Amino acid sequence: MKAKIKNAVSSRINIIGLPILALCFVSFFWGTTWIASKEGVKHMPALQLVAIRQFLGGFLYISFFLFKKAPWPKGKQWKTIIILSILNFVLSNGLSTWGVKYISSGLGAIIGALVPLWVVIITFFRGERLSRLSVIGMMISFSGICVIFYDHLTDFLIPSFRFGILVSVASTLTWAFGTLYTKKKAATFNPYFSLGLQMFLSSILIFAYTGATGISVPLSQIPAISWWSIAYLVVFGSVLTFIAFIYALQNLPAEISTIYSYINPIVAVLLGAIIFGETLNAAIAIGGSVTLLGLYMVNHSLRKSRKKAINSV
């Protein structure tokens, strides 16, 4: 019986393909991490949660590679790791987690999907021309965002809401810079080991900040629900999903591997409505769909530009 089940599962995986299954895993579980973050920061400082999460995730990665006796990065590779640690984990992950303390997890996820817009804007200011598709996509995305925030106009009178929006948008900007830096300074060593080192270094920096500012609380005062959120974020958000993400990137075409960025917000919005009772109305549904459509057009334009650049070399 066990052999039949094993053969059935194996044949199903072969039909679907392991990279596609990895992408499905990423698409769903990275959407759920917004929910876990929202629940965790209800009961403890957001940056302390981020620091503990990155410390445990980084520790697991580094322990594995120490056990495997993998070579450590050398020279300029450390510079790349430190910069990406600050951009992607201290600032982007830290600020996005801080943001969902003041706004809904679904809204945070939709804002988090805006990274391609920043990439296009940054490359424009660096002297690169924008394609017509990029401009149209940006206009569509902006109109979708206006529809979403039309429902939140009165919320902007609340200082905490404005702060949540501000740090959430800032987190997408730093992730965009991190994305462009990664492209420019592609690592020549193991990406998983690099990821673990980035997490670990970022945790040290955030621990130093929370300790110096006195915003952290004693570990004994952190309730069980927040520890469960951290455990979920470490296992599914920092370890398993990143492994699946890098595997999907390495084995799927770029136009397929980026699909997760459109599914994550949908998962977060739906689960936020089911679990937390967050608002899910026509404005959010229509505005979110329009925003994701515009983002798809921007991403498609970026991929076409990259293909042209590769073919011209």
N, C-alpha and C positions, 0 to 999 in steps of 0.2 A: 504493500500500500504506500509506504513512504517513498519507494523507488518510483512509483507511478506519479505521485505528487511532484517529486523532484524533477522528473522528466517533463511533466506538464508545464511547470514553472519555467524550466530551462528553455523549452520550445517557445513559450510565450515571450520570453526575453529576447530570444533570437529573432522572432518575428518583428517585435517592436523596435528592438535595438537598445543596447545598454546606454548609449549617449542620450537617446530620447527620454529614457526613463530617468536619467540623471537630471535632465532639463525639467521634466515634470516635477521632480522632487524639489528642485530649486524654486520653481514657479510657485508652488504651494507653500513650502515651509518658510521662505523668506517673507511671504505675505503674513504668515502667522507671527513672525517675530515682532511686528508692530504691536500686536495684541499683547504679547508677553511683556514687552517694554512698557506699554501703557499700564498694565497691572502692577508691574514691579515698582514703577516710580510713584505710584499712589502712596506708598508706605515708607519710602526712603529717598534720600537725595539722588537725583538722576545721575550726576557725574560719579557718585560713589558706586552706583550699580554698574555703570560703564567700566569703571576701573576694575572692579571685581570680576566682571565678565571677561574683559580682555586679559587679565592676569591668569585666570584659570584656563582660558582657551589657549593662550600663548604657552603656558606651562605644559599643557598636554602635547602640543606640537613639538616643542623643544625637547621634551623628555623622550618622545618617540625617535627623533633624529639623533639624540645622544645615544640612545640604545642601539640604533642602526650604525653608529659611528660615521655619520655623514660629514663631509667636509664643511667647514664654516666659511662664510663669505669673507672676502679679503679686500683690503684697500678701498677703492672707490665704491665697491658694492655696499659697504656700510653706509656711505653717504646716501645712496638711493633708498636703502631700508629706513634710515632715520627720517628722511623727508616724507616718504610715503606713510610712515608711522604717524607723523604729525598731521598730514593732510587727510588721510583716509580714516584713521582711528581716533586720534585725539580730537580733531575738529569735526570731521563729517559724522562719524558714528556718535561722538560725544554730544554734539549739538542736536542731532536728530532725535536722540533719546531724551535730551533735555526738553526739546520742543513738545513731544507728546505728553509731557506733564501738564501742558496748558491748552492743547488742542486735541481734537479727536484723533484716534489712531488712523482712521480712514483718510482724513484730511492730510495728516502727516505723510502717509504713503503716497498720496497723489502729488504732493509737493516734492517728495523724494524722487518721483519719476521725471522731474524736470531737468535732470542732468544733461541730456542731449541738447537742450536749448542753450545752456551755458557753454557747452563745448563749441557750438556754432558761433555764439557771440564772441567768445574768447579768440577763436581762430580768425574771426573777422577783424578784430582789433590788432591782431598780429600781422595783418596785411593780406590775408587770404580772401578771395572773392567768395561771396555767397551765391549759391545756385538759386534759381527761381523756386525750385521745390522746397528748399530750406526756408526761404522767406514766407512762402505760402503756409508751410507747416507751422512756423513760429506764430503767424497771425491766427491760424486756427486754434493752436494750443492756448494762446492768450485769450481768445474769445471764450474758450471752454473754462478757463480759470475765472474769467469775469462772471460767467454764469454760476459757478460754484460759490464764489465769494459774495454774489448778490444776496444769497441766503444768509450770509454772515455779516452783513453791513453793520448791524447794531452791535455785533460782538466786538467790532473794532474800537468801540468806546471803552472796552474792558482792557486795562493795561496788560494783564497777564496773557490775554489772547494775542494782543499785538506782539508781545515778546515771544510767544510760542511760534508765531508765523515768521518773525524776524530770524530767530535762530535756526528754524527749519529750512528757510530759504538759504541762509548762510551755509548750512551743512551741504546743500546740493552744489553750491559754488566751489567749496573746497574739494568735494569729490570729483568735480569736473577738472579742476587743476591737477588732482591726483591721477586722473585718467590720462590726461595729456602728458603728464610727466612720465607715467609708466610707459606710454608709447614711445617717448623720446629716449628714455633710459631703460630700455628693456633689460631685465635682470638675466644674467648668464648662469645663475645658480638655481637650485631647486625652488620652484615657486611656492610650494607648501612650507618649506623651511623658512623662506623669506616671510611668508604670511605669519607664521608663529612668532618670529622675531619682532615683526611690526606690532603685533598685538601685545607682546610682553613689554616692549619699550614704551608703548603708549600707556599701558597701565601704570608704569612707574611715574610717568609725567603727570598723569591725572591724579594718582595717589598723592603726589607732592603738592599739587594745586589744592586738592580738597583738604589736605592736612594743614597747609599754610593758611588757608582762608577760614578754617574751622567749620566748614559746612558738612563734614561727614559726621555720622553717628556711630556709637559703639556697635560692634558686630552683634552683641547680645541683644540689642534693641531692634534689630532688623527682624520683622515677623516672618513666619514660615512661608507665607504666600510669596513674598519677595525672593526668598531663597529658591523656591520652586521656579519662579520666573527666571532667575539667574541660571539655574541648572538647565532649563529649557533653552535659553539663549546660548549657553555655552555649547551644549550638545548639538542642537539643531541649527542655531544661527552662526556659530563660530567654527564648528568642526565639520560635521557631516555635510552641511549645505555648501560650505566653501570647497570641500573636496569634490562634491558633485559638480559645482559650478566650474571649477578649473578643468575637470575632466570633460565637461560638455564643451567648454571653449576650445579644448585641444582636439576634439573629435567631431565637431559639427561646424558647418559653414556659419559665418558671422551673422547672416540674415536670419538664421534659425536660432542661434544661441542667445540672441538678444530678446527673444519673445518673452522671457521671464519678466522683463521690466514693465510689460503691459499687463501681466496677470497678477503680479504682486499687489498693486493697488486695489484690484477687484476683490481679491481674497481678503485684504485688510478691511475694506469698506463693508463687505458682507458679514465677516466675523465680528467686526465692531458693532454692527447693528444687532446681531444675534446675541452676543455675549454682554456687551455694555449698554445696549439700547441706544447707541449713537444714532443721530439723525440720518435717515436714508430716504430722501424724497426725490421728486422729479428733477429739481435743480442739480443735486449732486450726481444723480444717475446720468442725466443728459450732459451736464458740464464735464463730468469725468470721462464719458465716452468721447466727447469732442476733443478734450485735451489729449487723450491717448491716441486718437486718430492723427492729430497734429504731430505728436511725438514720433509716431510711426513714419510719417512723411519726412521728418527731420533726420531720423535714423537712416532711412532709405537713401536720403541724399548724401549722408556722410559715407555710407558704404560705397555708393557710386563714385564719390570723389576719391576714396582710397583705391578702388579698382583702377581708375584712370591713372593715378599716381604710380601704381605698381606697373601697369602696362607701358607707361612712358619711360620707365627706367631701362 
